[in-house]
Amino acid sequence: MKDEIPRRRQRERAGTWRLRAVVATILVVAVATLYVTNLLLMQRFTETTRNRAELRLALYTGNVISELQRNSVVPLLLAQDPALINALNSDDFSQSSQRLISFREEIGAASLQLLDSDGRTVAATDRSQLGAQHRTDPYFVDAQRSTDTVFTVVETDAGTKSFTYSRKVMSDRTVVGVIVVGVDLRKFEQSWAGISDAVLVTDSSGDIILATEPRWRGRTIDEALATQSAPTAIDRALSATSDWSFLPPDAYLLGEGVLRSDARIPFRGWRITSFTTYSSVRERVNGVLALEIMGFALVLAAAFYLMSRRATSRTLQAERESAELRLLNFRLQQEIAEREKAEKNLEVAEQTLEQSSKLAALGEMSAAVSHELNQPLAAMKTYLAGARLLLQRKRPSEALSSFQRIDDLIERMGSITRQLKSYARKGGIAFEQLDIREAISSALTMMEPQLKARRVKVLRSLPDHPVFVECDRLRLEQVLINLFRNAIDATKDRDEPLIELMLFEGETATLTVRDNGTGIADLDHLFEPFYTTKQPGDGTGLGLAISSGIVKDFGGRLTARNAKQGGAVFELQLPLRRDQPMRAAE
């Protein structure tokens, strides 16, 4: 009993420290959450406020451009008015002012003035301007020099800016006056002041020409902001602490940080700038922070309640978890042993598969060597027999020609053995510009002994001009020899064997090889490796499969079909050389 009391007190002290740790953790999390939330929401709501300010700037820009465009066409119309031209020619301006007043009511312009050739106001919507002299004013001087409407910004005596469009009035190719149209952009200052905190417009030189703050006009933006009472460093620190913004303001107006937005007005390099306070952003952020504080208070209360209930069940839960961990440990040991066994079996299987793949590749290369070298060897045998006969008849010069052909065949056999590596892996191809007619002629020369032995008639329909393609000469000849060899074998039972070659040029160079043999029994498996209809020992079934792969490497296509009149038709399509002009098929 005496030992139970200290243990109980120890458990109570431990529970108290746990409670304090939980409360401290909740407080730390609450402070961190409030900090992050305030930072993220300030950024988000500031960006929203910035987007709204940019939308307003786009609207303001549209209003300014619309007003300028609407007034820009007025001088052109009035400069062609017959009544005003007659008044300038006759010096009778009794009705001119009234006519300008009626135009202003229809158009909505700020003011209209008609100046004679000396710059004197002879008619105006403001009759107090009659007789005023404007000989040296920019809108009068520039209008006389230009053949188009002139836009002018002039600073008035009151320090404001006046905006005018002017155009000279012509009569019989003579300047008789100038029409001046005033543009009222000052009205936008009042409308902007009721919506935005502060808005200004600067010209291409950076001077403020329109502003909701009258004292800004004629200054630059930096000068205008300098006229505001900027707060001290201490004031800025206190302001940042009070509003939790943590975002540096773009500028200060009347000691308050503001958000600055700029946009371009597509007119003479003008720009428009607005300043928006952070007050609305702060109100929205504070509302969210208040909800978070209330939520953490509820969480803290719930934590006290749950800790009081879980204290009694922790011992039993720890015992159950200990038993589950022991069981889990035993299962993990079993799974590890099974995984190690499976990895060993997988390693053995991979080694077996690799060895099988090597044996299959070796068999395929052996069959390819046998097939590709069979044709040059047969041709060499024929040329040697011919050379022996020629030597016996004492015709050595002709025998030398046969020996030269044998030398070419030996070179070809060396090229074939070098190219066989491409059957097992992808490699580089020696592309060259080649007239496909030369490859056909070379292949027919190679097959000449077999053609004569079988008495095969060859009909050729080739263009008179070269048909250039980009491919490997030896590999293309290899494809053609395979096609000719198959055609010869297919016509061995015919009394009059025939092979037709047709080459035409369109989007591609297309060679058609047609024979009058028995045709193709199984078109679906024709280009598969080791598929052949020949007797054992006559072929390996690799010729068409290899030829199809070579043509694909060239970017072309090899297809086959049966002709309606009987026999087989093989069609070889190769892309033309890129800089070769496409000709009509002949």
C-alpha positions as CSV (number, residue, x, y, z in Angstrom):
1,M,0.0,0.0,0.0
2,K,2.9,2.3,0.8
3,D,4.5,1.6,-2.5
4,E,1.3,2.2,-4.4
5,I,0.9,5.8,-3.3
6,P,4.3,7.0,-4.7
7,R,3.6,5.2,-8.0
8,R,0.2,6.9,-8.2
9,R,1.7,10.3,-7.5
10,Q,4.4,9.6,-10.2
11,R,1.7,8.7,-12.7
12,E,-0.2,11.9,-11.9
13,R,2.9,14.0,-12.3
14,A,3.6,12.3,-15.7
15,G,0.0,12.9,-16.8
16,T,0.3,16.6,-15.8
17,W,3.4,17.0,-17.8
18,R,1.8,15.3,-20.8
19,L,-1.2,17.7,-20.5
20,R,1.2,20.7,-20.5
21,A,3.0,19.3,-23.5
22,V,-0.2,18.8,-25.4
23,V,-1.4,22.3,-24.6
24,A,2.0,23.8,-25.6
25,T,1.9,21.9,-28.9
26,I,-1.6,23.1,-29.7
27,L,-0.5,26.7,-28.9
28,V,2.6,26.4,-31.1
29,V,0.5,24.9,-33.9
30,A,-2.1,27.7,-33.5
31,V,0.5,30.4,-33.7
32,A,2.2,28.8,-36.7
33,T,-1.1,28.3,-38.5
34,L,-2.2,31.8,-37.9
35,Y,1.1,33.1,-39.2
36,V,1.0,31.0,-42.3
37,T,-2.7,31.7,-42.9
38,N,-2.2,35.4,-42.5
39,L,0.8,35.3,-45.0
40,L,-1.0,33.2,-47.6
41,L,-4.3,35.0,-47.4
42,M,-2.6,38.4,-47.6
43,Q,-0.8,37.2,-50.7
44,R,-4.0,35.8,-52.2
45,F,-6.3,38.7,-51.4
46,T,-3.6,41.1,-52.4
47,E,-3.3,39.4,-55.7
48,T,-7.1,39.5,-56.1
49,T,-7.1,43.2,-55.3
50,R,-4.3,43.7,-57.8
51,N,-6.3,41.8,-60.5
52,R,-9.4,44.0,-59.8
53,A,-7.3,47.1,-60.0
54,E,-5.8,45.9,-63.3
55,L,-9.4,45.2,-64.6
56,R,-10.4,48.8,-63.6
57,L,-7.3,50.1,-65.4
58,A,-8.3,48.2,-68.5
59,L,-11.8,49.8,-68.3
60,Y,-10.3,53.3,-67.8
61,T,-7.9,52.7,-70.7
62,G,-10.8,51.7,-72.9
63,N,-12.7,54.9,-71.9
64,V,-9.8,57.1,-72.7
65,I,-9.1,55.5,-76.1
66,S,-12.8,55.6,-76.9
67,E,-13.0,59.3,-76.2
68,L,-9.9,60.0,-78.2
69,Q,-11.0,57.9,-81.2
70,R,-14.5,59.5,-81.2
71,N,-13.0,63.0,-81.3
72,S,-10.2,62.1,-83.8
73,V,-12.7,61.8,-86.7
74,V,-14.4,65.2,-86.0
75,P,-11.7,67.4,-87.6
76,L,-11.8,65.4,-90.8
77,L,-15.5,65.8,-91.1
78,L,-15.6,69.5,-90.3
79,A,-12.6,70.3,-92.6
80,Q,-14.8,69.1,-95.5
81,D,-18.0,71.0,-94.4
82,P,-19.0,73.2,-97.3
83,A,-20.5,75.9,-95.1
84,L,-17.3,76.4,-93.1
85,I,-15.2,76.4,-96.3
86,N,-17.5,79.0,-97.9
87,A,-17.4,81.1,-94.7
88,L,-13.5,81.1,-94.8
89,N,-13.5,82.0,-98.4
90,S,-16.1,84.8,-98.1
91,D,-15.1,86.0,-94.6
92,D,-18.8,85.8,-93.6
93,F,-18.8,84.0,-90.2
94,S,-22.3,85.1,-89.0
95,Q,-23.6,81.6,-88.9
96,S,-20.4,79.6,-88.3
97,S,-20.4,79.8,-84.5
98,Q,-24.0,78.6,-84.3
99,R,-23.1,75.7,-86.7
100,L,-20.2,74.7,-84.5
101,I,-22.5,74.7,-81.4
102,S,-24.9,72.4,-83.2
103,F,-22.1,70.1,-84.1
104,R,-20.8,70.0,-80.5
105,E,-24.2,69.0,-79.2
106,E,-24.3,66.1,-81.7
107,I,-20.7,65.0,-81.3
108,G,-20.2,65.7,-77.6
109,A,-16.8,67.4,-78.0
110,A,-15.5,69.7,-75.3
111,S,-15.1,72.7,-77.7
112,L,-14.9,73.5,-81.4
113,Q,-13.0,76.4,-82.9
114,L,-12.5,77.6,-86.5
115,L,-9.3,79.5,-87.2
116,D,-8.6,81.5,-90.4
117,S,-5.2,81.2,-92.2
118,D,-3.7,83.9,-89.9
119,G,-4.6,81.9,-86.7
120,R,-7.5,84.2,-85.6
121,T,-10.5,82.5,-84.1
122,V,-13.4,83.4,-86.4
123,A,-16.0,80.9,-85.0
124,A,-16.2,79.0,-81.8
125,T,-18.6,77.2,-79.5
126,D,-17.3,79.5,-76.7
127,R,-18.1,83.0,-78.2
128,S,-15.6,84.6,-75.7
129,Q,-12.8,83.0,-77.8
130,L,-13.8,84.9,-80.9
131,G,-11.0,87.1,-82.2
132,A,-8.3,85.3,-80.1
133,Q,-5.0,84.9,-81.8
134,H,-3.4,81.4,-82.1
135,R,-0.8,82.0,-84.7
136,T,2.0,80.5,-82.5
137,D,0.0,77.8,-80.8
138,P,1.3,74.2,-81.5
139,Y,-2.1,72.9,-82.7
140,F,-2.3,75.7,-85.4
141,V,1.3,75.4,-86.5
142,D,1.4,71.6,-86.6
143,A,-1.9,71.4,-88.4
144,Q,-0.7,73.6,-91.3
145,R,2.4,71.5,-91.7
146,S,0.7,68.1,-91.6
147,T,-1.6,66.5,-94.1
148,D,-3.5,64.6,-91.4
149,T,-5.2,65.3,-88.2
150,V,-2.8,66.5,-85.4
151,F,-3.2,65.7,-81.7
152,T,-1.7,68.3,-79.3
153,V,-1.3,68.5,-75.5
154,V,-0.9,72.1,-74.3
155,E,-0.5,73.3,-70.8
156,T,-2.9,76.1,-69.8
157,D,-2.2,79.1,-67.6
158,A,-3.9,77.3,-64.7
159,G,-1.4,74.5,-64.8
160,T,-3.8,72.0,-66.4
161,K,-3.5,70.2,-69.7
162,S,-5.7,70.8,-72.7
163,F,-6.1,68.1,-75.4
164,T,-7.0,69.1,-78.9
165,Y,-7.3,67.6,-82.4
166,S,-6.6,70.0,-85.3
167,R,-6.7,69.8,-89.1
168,K,-6.2,72.3,-91.8
169,V,-9.1,73.3,-94.1
170,M,-8.3,73.2,-97.8
171,S,-10.0,75.1,-100.6
172,D,-8.7,74.8,-104.2
173,R,-5.5,73.2,-102.8
174,T,-5.0,76.3,-100.6
175,V,-5.0,76.4,-96.8
176,V,-7.8,78.7,-95.8
177,G,-8.1,77.8,-92.1
178,V,-7.7,75.3,-89.3
179,I,-10.5,73.4,-87.4
180,V,-9.6,72.7,-83.7
181,V,-11.5,70.2,-81.6
182,G,-11.1,70.1,-77.8
183,V,-11.1,66.7,-76.1
184,D,-12.5,66.6,-72.6
185,L,-10.4,64.1,-70.7
186,R,-10.7,65.9,-67.4
187,K,-14.2,64.4,-66.9
188,F,-12.5,61.0,-66.3
189,E,-10.7,62.4,-63.2
190,Q,-13.9,63.0,-61.4
191,S,-15.3,59.5,-62.3
192,W,-12.1,57.8,-61.3
193,A,-11.9,59.6,-58.0
194,G,-15.3,58.1,-57.0
195,I,-14.2,54.5,-57.6
196,S,-10.4,54.2,-57.1
197,D,-8.3,55.6,-54.4
198,A,-5.9,57.4,-56.7
199,V,-5.4,57.3,-60.5
200,L,-3.0,59.2,-62.8
201,V,-2.0,59.2,-66.5
202,T,1.5,60.0,-67.7
203,D,2.6,60.8,-71.2
204,S,5.6,59.4,-73.0
205,S,8.1,61.6,-71.1
206,G,6.7,60.5,-67.7
207,D,4.9,63.7,-66.9
208,I,1.5,63.4,-65.3
209,I,-1.2,64.8,-67.6
210,L,-4.3,63.5,-65.7
211,A,-4.7,62.8,-62.0
212,T,-7.4,62.5,-59.4
213,E,-5.0,64.5,-57.1
214,P,-4.8,68.0,-58.7
215,R,-1.3,68.7,-57.2
216,W,0.2,65.8,-59.1
217,R,-0.4,67.3,-62.6
218,G,2.8,68.3,-64.3
219,R,5.0,66.2,-62.1
220,T,6.6,62.8,-62.5
221,I,5.3,59.9,-60.5
222,D,8.3,60.0,-58.2
223,E,7.8,63.7,-57.6
224,A,4.1,63.2,-56.9
225,L,4.7,60.5,-54.4
226,A,7.5,62.6,-52.7
227,T,4.9,65.3,-52.0
228,Q,3.0,62.9,-49.7
229,S,3.9,62.7,-46.1
230,A,5.8,59.4,-46.0
231,P,5.9,57.8,-42.6
232,T,9.1,57.3,-40.7
233,A,10.8,53.9,-40.2
234,I,9.2,53.6,-36.8
235,D,5.8,54.4,-38.2
236,R,6.2,51.8,-40.9
237,A,7.3,49.2,-38.3
238,L,4.3,49.9,-36.1
239,S,1.9,49.8,-39.1
240,A,3.3,46.4,-40.3
241,T,3.0,45.0,-36.7
242,S,-0.6,46.2,-36.4
243,D,-1.9,44.8,-39.7
244,W,0.2,41.6,-39.9
245,S,0.7,42.1,-43.6
246,F,4.4,41.2,-43.9
247,L,4.2,42.5,-47.5
248,P,6.1,45.7,-48.4
249,P,3.8,48.3,-49.9
250,D,4.4,49.6,-53.4
251,A,4.2,53.2,-52.2
252,Y,2.8,55.4,-49.4
253,L,0.0,57.9,-49.7
254,L,-0.8,60.1,-46.7
255,G,1.3,57.8,-44.6
256,E,-0.6,54.6,-45.6
257,G,0.8,51.8,-47.7
258,V,-0.9,51.3,-51.0
259,L,-0.8,48.8,-53.9
260,R,0.4,50.1,-57.2
261,S,-0.9,48.9,-60.6
262,D,0.4,50.1,-64.0
263,A,-1.0,49.6,-67.6
264,R,-0.2,50.9,-71.0
265,I,-2.6,53.1,-73.0
266,P,-2.0,52.3,-76.7
267,F,-1.8,56.0,-77.6
268,R,1.4,58.0,-77.9
269,G,3.2,56.0,-75.2
270,W,0.8,57.0,-72.4
271,R,0.6,55.0,-69.3
272,I,-2.1,54.8,-66.5
273,T,-1.3,54.1,-62.9
274,S,-3.6,53.4,-59.9
275,F,-3.0,53.2,-56.1
276,T,-5.2,51.0,-53.9
277,T,-5.2,50.7,-50.1
278,Y,-4.9,47.4,-48.2
279,S,-7.8,48.2,-45.9
280,S,-10.2,45.8,-47.7
281,V,-7.6,43.0,-47.8
282,R,-6.9,43.4,-44.0
283,E,-10.6,43.1,-43.2
284,R,-11.1,39.9,-45.1
285,V,-7.9,38.3,-43.6
286,N,-8.9,39.3,-40.1
287,G,-12.3,37.6,-40.6
288,V,-10.6,34.3,-41.5
289,L,-8.1,34.6,-38.6
290,A,-10.9,35.1,-36.2
291,L,-12.5,31.8,-37.3
292,E,-9.2,30.0,-37.0
293,I,-8.7,31.3,-33.4
294,M,-12.2,30.1,-32.5
295,G,-11.5,26.7,-34.0
296,F,-8.2,26.2,-32.1
297,A,-10.0,27.1,-28.9
298,L,-12.5,24.3,-29.5
299,V,-9.7,21.9,-30.4
300,L,-7.9,22.8,-27.1
301,A,-11.1,22.1,-25.1
302,A,-11.6,18.8,-27.0
303,A,-8.0,17.8,-26.2
304,F,-8.5,18.2,-22.5
305,Y,-11.6,16.1,-22.7
306,L,-10.0,13.3,-24.8
307,M,-6.9,13.1,-22.6
308,S,-9.0,12.6,-19.5
309,R,-10.7,9.6,-21.1
310,R,-7.7,8.0,-22.8
311,A,-5.6,8.0,-19.7
312,T,-7.3,4.9,-18.3
313,S,-7.1,2.9,-21.5
314,R,-3.4,3.5,-22.5
315,T,-2.1,0.5,-20.5
316,L,-4.3,-2.0,-22.2
317,Q,-3.7,-0.4,-25.6
318,A,0.1,-0.7,-25.1
319,E,-0.2,-4.4,-24.3
320,R,-2.3,-5.0,-27.4
321,E,0.1,-3.1,-29.6
322,S,3.0,-5.1,-28.2
323,A,1.4,-8.4,-29.1
324,E,0.5,-7.1,-32.6
325,L,4.1,-5.9,-33.1
326,R,5.5,-9.3,-32.2
327,L,3.1,-11.0,-34.7
328,L,3.9,-8.5,-37.3
329,N,7.7,-9.0,-36.8
330,F,7.2,-12.8,-37.3
331,R,5.3,-12.2,-40.5
332,L,7.9,-9.8,-41.8
333,Q,10.6,-12.4,-41.3
334,Q,8.6,-15.0,-43.3
335,E,8.0,-12.5,-46.1
336,I,11.8,-11.6,-46.2
337,A,12.7,-15.3,-46.5
338,E,10.2,-15.8,-49.3
339,R,11.4,-12.7,-51.1
340,E,15.0,-13.8,-51.0
341,K,14.0,-17.2,-52.5
342,A,12.0,-15.6,-55.2
343,E,14.9,-13.3,-56.1
344,K,17.3,-16.2,-56.5
345,N,14.8,-18.0,-58.8
346,L,14.4,-14.8,-60.8
347,E,18.1,-14.5,-61.2
348,V,18.4,-18.1,-62.5
349,A,15.5,-17.4,-64.9
350,E,17.1,-14.3,-66.2
351,Q,20.4,-16.1,-66.9
352,T,18.5,-18.9,-68.8
353,L,16.5,-16.3,-70.9
354,E,19.7,-14.4,-71.7
355,Q,21.4,-17.6,-72.9
356,S,18.4,-18.5,-75.0
357,S,18.3,-15.1,-76.6
358,K,22.0,-15.4,-77.5
359,L,21.4,-18.8,-79.1
360,A,18.4,-17.5,-81.1
361,A,20.4,-14.5,-82.4
362,L,23.3,-16.8,-83.3
363,G,20.9,-19.1,-85.3
364,E,19.3,-16.1,-87.1
365,M,22.7,-14.6,-88.1
366,S,23.9,-18.0,-89.4
367,A,20.8,-18.4,-91.5
368,A,21.2,-14.8,-92.8
369,V,24.8,-15.3,-93.7
370,S,23.9,-18.5,-95.6
371,H,21.1,-16.8,-97.5
372,E,22.9,-13.6,-98.4
373,L,26.2,-15.2,-99.5
374,N,24.5,-17.9,-101.7
375,Q,23.7,-15.5,-104.6
376,P,27.2,-14.0,-105.0
377,L,28.7,-17.5,-104.8
378,A,26.4,-18.8,-107.5
379,A,27.3,-15.8,-109.7
380,M,31.0,-16.3,-109.1
381,K,30.7,-19.9,-110.2
382,T,29.1,-18.9,-113.4
383,Y,31.7,-16.2,-114.1
384,L,34.5,-18.6,-113.4
385,A,33.1,-21.1,-115.8
386,G,32.8,-18.4,-118.5
387,A,36.3,-17.2,-117.8
388,R,37.7,-20.7,-118.1
389,L,36.0,-21.1,-121.5
390,L,37.2,-17.8,-122.7
391,L,40.8,-18.6,-121.7
392,Q,40.5,-21.9,-123.6
393,R,39.4,-20.0,-126.6
394,K,42.3,-17.5,-126.1
395,R,40.2,-14.5,-125.4
396,P,42.0,-13.2,-122.3
397,S,40.6,-9.6,-122.5
398,E,37.1,-10.9,-122.2
399,A,38.2,-13.2,-119.4
400,L,39.5,-10.2,-117.5
401,S,36.1,-8.7,-117.5
402,S,34.7,-11.9,-115.9
403,F,37.5,-11.7,-113.3
404,Q,36.6,-8.0,-112.6
405,R,33.0,-9.1,-112.0
406,I,34.2,-11.8,-109.6
407,D,36.2,-9.2,-107.8
408,D,33.1,-7.0,-107.4
409,L,31.2,-10.0,-106.1
410,I,33.9,-10.6,-103.5
411,E,33.7,-7.0,-102.4
412,R,29.9,-7.3,-102.2
413,M,30.3,-10.5,-100.0
414,G,32.6,-8.5,-97.6
415,S,30.0,-5.7,-97.5
416,I,27.2,-8.2,-96.7
417,T,29.2,-9.6,-93.8
418,R,29.8,-6.1,-92.4
419,Q,26.1,-5.3,-92.7
420,L,24.9,-8.5,-91.0
421,K,25.4,-6.7,-87.6
422,S,22.3,-4.6,-88.3
423,Y,20.1,-7.7,-88.1
424,A,20.8,-8.0,-84.4
425,R,21.0,-4.3,-83.4
426,K,20.3,-0.9,-84.9
427,G,23.3,0.8,-86.5
428,G,24.2,3.7,-88.7
429,I,23.4,3.5,-92.4
430,A,25.7,5.0,-95.1
431,F,23.0,7.0,-97.0
432,E,24.0,8.5,-100.3
433,Q,22.3,10.2,-103.2
434,L,21.5,7.4,-105.7
435,D,19.7,7.1,-109.0
436,I,17.4,4.1,-108.4
437,R,17.7,3.2,-112.1
438,E,21.4,2.5,-111.6
439,A,20.6,0.1,-108.7
440,I,18.1,-1.7,-110.9
441,S,20.7,-2.1,-113.6
442,S,23.3,-3.3,-111.2
443,A,21.0,-5.9,-109.7
444,L,19.9,-7.2,-113.1
445,T,23.6,-7.5,-114.0
446,M,24.1,-9.5,-110.9
447,M,21.2,-11.8,-111.7
448,E,22.1,-12.1,-115.5
449,P,23.4,-15.7,-115.3
450,Q,20.2,-16.9,-113.6
451,L,18.0,-15.0,-116.0
452,K,19.8,-16.5,-119.0
453,A,19.8,-20.0,-117.5
454,R,16.0,-19.9,-117.0
455,R,15.4,-17.9,-120.2
456,V,13.4,-15.3,-118.3
457,K,12.2,-12.3,-120.3
458,V,12.6,-8.9,-118.5
459,L,10.4,-6.0,-119.6
460,R,11.5,-2.6,-118.2
461,S,9.5,0.6,-118.1
462,L,11.8,3.2,-116.6
463,P,11.8,7.1,-116.8
464,D,14.2,8.8,-119.1
465,H,15.3,11.1,-116.3
466,P,17.1,10.2,-113.1
467,V,15.0,9.3,-110.0
468,F,17.1,10.2,-107.0
469,V,16.6,8.7,-103.6
470,E,18.7,8.7,-100.4
471,C,19.7,5.2,-99.2
472,D,22.5,2.7,-99.0
473,R,23.5,1.4,-102.4
474,L,24.5,-2.1,-101.4
475,R,21.5,-2.7,-99.2
476,L,19.1,-1.4,-101.9
477,E,20.7,-3.8,-104.4
478,Q,20.4,-6.6,-101.9
479,V,16.6,-5.9,-101.7
480,L,16.3,-5.8,-105.5
481,I,18.2,-9.1,-105.9
482,N,15.9,-10.8,-103.4
483,L,12.9,-9.6,-105.4
484,F,14.4,-10.8,-108.7
485,R,15.4,-14.1,-107.2
486,N,11.9,-14.7,-105.9
487,A,10.4,-13.8,-109.3
488,I,12.7,-16.2,-111.1
489,D,11.9,-19.1,-108.6
490,A,8.1,-18.3,-109.0
491,T,8.3,-18.6,-112.8
492,K,10.3,-21.9,-113.0
493,D,7.2,-23.9,-114.1
494,R,6.2,-21.4,-116.9
495,D,7.1,-22.0,-120.5
496,E,7.6,-18.3,-121.1
497,P,8.7,-16.8,-117.8
498,L,8.3,-13.0,-117.6
499,I,9.3,-10.3,-115.2
500,E,8.0,-6.8,-115.6
501,L,9.7,-3.8,-114.0
502,M,7.9,-0.5,-113.8
503,L,9.3,2.6,-112.1
504,F,7.4,5.8,-111.7
505,E,7.8,9.0,-109.7
506,G,5.1,10.7,-107.6
507,E,5.1,11.5,-104.0
508,T,7.6,8.6,-103.7
509,A,9.7,6.6,-106.0
510,T,7.7,3.4,-106.6
511,L,9.2,0.3,-108.3
512,T,6.8,-2.5,-109.2
513,V,8.2,-6.0,-109.8
514,R,5.6,-8.3,-111.4
515,D,6.0,-11.9,-112.6
516,N,3.7,-14.5,-114.3
517,G,4.3,-17.2,-111.8
518,T,1.9,-19.1,-109.5
519,G,1.3,-16.1,-107.1
520,I,1.4,-15.9,-103.3
521,A,-0.5,-18.4,-101.2
522,D,-0.4,-16.7,-97.8
523,L,0.0,-12.9,-97.9
524,D,-0.4,-12.5,-94.2
525,H,2.7,-14.4,-93.2
526,L,4.8,-13.5,-96.3
527,F,7.2,-11.1,-94.5
528,E,7.6,-13.1,-91.4
529,P,11.1,-14.7,-90.7
530,F,11.6,-18.3,-91.8
531,Y,8.4,-18.4,-93.8
532,T,9.0,-20.0,-97.2
533,T,7.1,-22.1,-99.8
534,K,10.3,-23.5,-101.3
535,Q,11.6,-27.0,-100.9
536,P,14.0,-27.7,-98.0
537,G,17.5,-26.6,-98.9
538,D,16.3,-24.1,-101.5
539,G,15.7,-21.2,-99.1
540,T,15.7,-20.1,-95.5
541,G,12.6,-17.9,-95.5
542,L,14.6,-14.8,-94.4
543,G,14.9,-13.0,-97.8
544,L,11.7,-11.0,-97.7
545,A,11.8,-10.4,-93.9
546,I,15.3,-8.9,-94.3
547,S,14.3,-6.9,-97.3
548,S,11.3,-5.5,-95.5
549,G,13.5,-4.4,-92.6
550,I,16.0,-2.7,-94.9
551,V,13.3,-0.8,-96.7
552,K,11.8,0.4,-93.4
553,D,15.3,1.6,-92.4
554,F,15.3,3.7,-95.6
555,G,11.9,5.2,-94.6
556,G,10.0,3.3,-97.3
557,R,7.6,0.4,-97.6
558,L,7.6,-3.0,-99.2
559,T,4.2,-4.6,-100.0
560,A,3.0,-7.6,-102.0
561,R,-0.3,-8.7,-103.7
562,N,-1.5,-11.1,-106.3
563,A,-2.3,-9.8,-109.8
564,K,-5.7,-10.4,-111.3
565,Q,-4.1,-12.0,-114.5
566,G,-2.0,-14.3,-112.3
567,G,1.4,-14.0,-110.7
568,A,2.7,-11.9,-107.8
569,V,3.3,-8.1,-107.6
570,F,5.8,-6.6,-105.2
571,E,5.7,-2.8,-104.8
572,L,8.8,-1.0,-103.4
573,Q,8.2,2.6,-102.3
574,L,11.1,4.9,-101.3
575,P,11.1,8.6,-100.3
576,L,12.5,10.9,-103.0
577,R,15.5,13.1,-102.3
578,R,14.3,16.2,-100.4
579,D,15.6,18.8,-102.9
580,Q,14.4,16.8,-105.9
581,P,11.4,18.4,-107.7
582,M,8.4,16.0,-107.9
583,R,7.6,15.0,-111.6
584,A,4.5,13.6,-113.0
585,A,4.5,9.8,-113.3
586,E,5.2,8.6,-116.8
